[in-house]
């Protein structure tokens, strides 16, 4: 009887630990995906910012970056609203 209880306890503990491990792996996976998404968005904002400083229109920027104007336009408008006198970091924080 004692051996059965021990095995049951060990089984539950192993199941719990497996669940924790799966949860950690899932969390890392989600974190990586979010980090990649943030990095891509940051780079896009940076490129749009530089092109606005060079006097390009939203259409020219979308064409240069091979992105849909629907993707570029909100970024363009936000940068215009915040102002080019702000640093790139300030613009990214506001986007």
C-alpha positions as CSV (number, residue, x, y, z in Angstrom):
1,X,0.0,0.0,0.0
2,X,2.8,2.4,0.9
3,X,4.5,1.8,-2.5
4,X,1.3,2.6,-4.4
5,X,0.9,5.9,-2.5
6,X,4.4,6.8,-3.3
7,X,4.1,6.0,-7.0
8,X,0.9,8.1,-7.2
9,X,2.6,11.0,-5.5
10,X,5.6,10.7,-7.8
11,X,3.3,10.4,-10.8
12,X,1.5,13.6,-9.8
13,X,4.7,15.4,-9.2
14,X,6.1,14.3,-12.6
15,X,2.9,15.5,-14.3
16,X,3.1,18.8,-12.5
17,X,6.8,19.3,-13.5
18,X,6.1,18.3,-17.1
19,X,3.3,21.0,-17.1
20,X,5.6,23.6,-15.7
21,X,8.2,22.8,-18.3
22,X,5.7,23.0,-21.2
23,X,4.5,26.3,-19.8
24,X,8.0,27.7,-19.7
25,X,8.7,26.6,-23.3
26,X,5.4,28.1,-24.4
27,X,6.2,31.4,-22.6
28,X,9.7,31.6,-24.2
29,X,8.1,30.9,-27.6
30,X,5.6,33.7,-27.2
31,X,8.2,36.1,-25.9
32,X,10.4,35.4,-28.9
33,X,7.5,36.0,-31.3
34,X,6.6,39.3,-29.6
35,X,10.3,40.4,-29.6
36,X,10.6,39.7,-33.3
37,X,7.4,41.5,-34.0
38,X,8.5,44.5,-31.9
39,X,11.9,44.6,-33.7
40,X,10.4,44.5,-37.1
41,X,8.0,47.3,-36.2
42,X,10.8,49.3,-34.7
43,X,12.9,48.9,-37.9
44,X,9.9,49.9,-40.1
45,X,9.4,53.1,-38.0
46,X,13.1,53.9,-38.2
47,X,13.1,53.5,-42.0
48,X,9.9,55.6,-42.4
49,X,11.4,58.3,-40.1
50,X,14.6,58.5,-42.1
51,X,12.7,58.8,-45.4
52,X,10.4,61.5,-44.1
53,X,13.5,63.5,-43.0
54,X,14.6,63.2,-46.7
55,X,11.4,64.7,-47.8
56,X,9.7,61.6,-49.2
57,X,5.9,61.4,-49.5
58,X,3.9,58.5,-47.9
59,X,3.4,57.0,-51.4
60,X,7.2,57.1,-52.2
61,X,8.0,55.6,-48.8
62,X,5.5,52.8,-49.3
63,X,6.9,52.1,-52.7
64,X,10.6,52.3,-51.6
65,X,9.9,49.9,-48.7
66,X,7.6,47.6,-50.8
67,X,4.9,47.9,-48.1
68,X,1.2,48.7,-48.5
69,X,0.3,52.3,-48.0
70,X,-2.2,51.1,-45.4
71,X,0.8,49.9,-43.3
72,X,3.0,53.0,-43.8
73,X,0.3,55.7,-43.5
74,X,-0.4,55.3,-39.8
75,X,3.4,55.4,-39.0
76,X,3.8,58.4,-41.3
77,X,1.0,60.3,-39.6
78,X,2.2,59.5,-36.1
79,X,5.7,60.7,-37.0
80,X,4.3,63.9,-38.6
81,X,2.1,64.4,-35.4
82,X,5.0,63.9,-33.0
83,X,7.3,66.0,-35.1
84,X,10.7,65.4,-36.8
85,X,12.4,67.5,-34.1
86,X,11.9,64.5,-31.7
87,X,14.4,61.7,-31.5
88,X,13.7,58.4,-33.1
89,X,13.4,56.8,-29.6
90,X,10.7,59.3,-28.6
91,X,8.8,58.6,-31.8
92,X,9.0,54.8,-31.2
93,X,7.8,55.2,-27.7
94,X,4.7,57.1,-29.0
95,X,4.0,54.6,-31.7
